[in-house]
Amino acid sequence: MIIAIDGPAASGKGTLGKRLAAHYGYRHLDTGLIYRAVAKAMLDAAADLADEARAAEIARRLDVDTFGDPALKSQAVGEAASVVSAHPTVRAALLDFQRRFAADPPGAVLDGRDIGTVICPDADVKIFVVAKPEVRAQRRALEAQGRGEPADEAAILADILRRDERDKSRSAAPLKQAEDAVLLDNSYLDIEGGVRAAIEIVEAVRAGRRRV
């Protein structure tokens, strides 16, 4: 089974995917880390984020061992990732990697911003996760503070709004809810509540009680 988790509620979404994968004994891939790794490599090289050819070259030789770097979670890398992920050749370079990951047994949970629409359009279950921007900004600020980083909640909110608008309007794989995705609003759910809601969606689909 392939479970696709998409949506603009990035903060906490990776945790949701990881918990859902653990529940079912599936593998998990936070695809946002792939683009963040490309973005960080671009920043480390002082490369122009608009340089699509350079970004695609980095994407093609990406080292998966870098996905665990805590620096990938920084606000600066997240903003840069939104820029490089808009490049069609970068997305093409990473498409096969993500699809191979999804296809390997016993099953997989992938979360990102185009899983159900582009990467795995035939996923067995699609969940589109949303939350109010102000709630997401507050969560990100708390996460940053937990890592010992300074956090300007107003700046984080502005970054979230910019990124959402950029991702929705990009020509390559724009952020949007798949027609057969189930909406999950976790604005007022903690991670435990979000996981329970996601499991209920998956179980409803598996039981055939709901068409997604």
Number of C-alpha atoms within 10 A of each C-alpha: 17 22 26 28 28 29 25 24 25 20 18 18 23 22 16 22 26 20 22 23 19 13 11 14 13 20 20 21 19 19 18 21 22 23 29 26 27 30 28 21 18 21 16 9 9 9 13 12 18 13 12 18 12 16 24 22 14 18 23 15 11 18 12 10 8 17 19 11 11 9 15 22 18 15 18 15 22 22 16 20 25 21 19 26 26 21 21 15 19 23 18 14 18 20 14 12 13 18 15 9 16 25 13 13 11 12 17 24 30 31 29 26 27 24 28 30 22 15 22 20 15 15 22 15 24 32 24 24 26 19 18 13 18 17 16 23 24 18 17 24 23 16 16 17 13 11 12 9 12 11 18 14 17 13 13 20 19 13 17 23 16 13 19 17 13 16 22 15 14 16 12 18 20 18 22 17 20 20 10 17 20 21 17 19 16 21 16 11 13 10 15 11 13 23 21 15 16 23 16 12 21 21 14 15 17 14 10 10 10 12 12 18
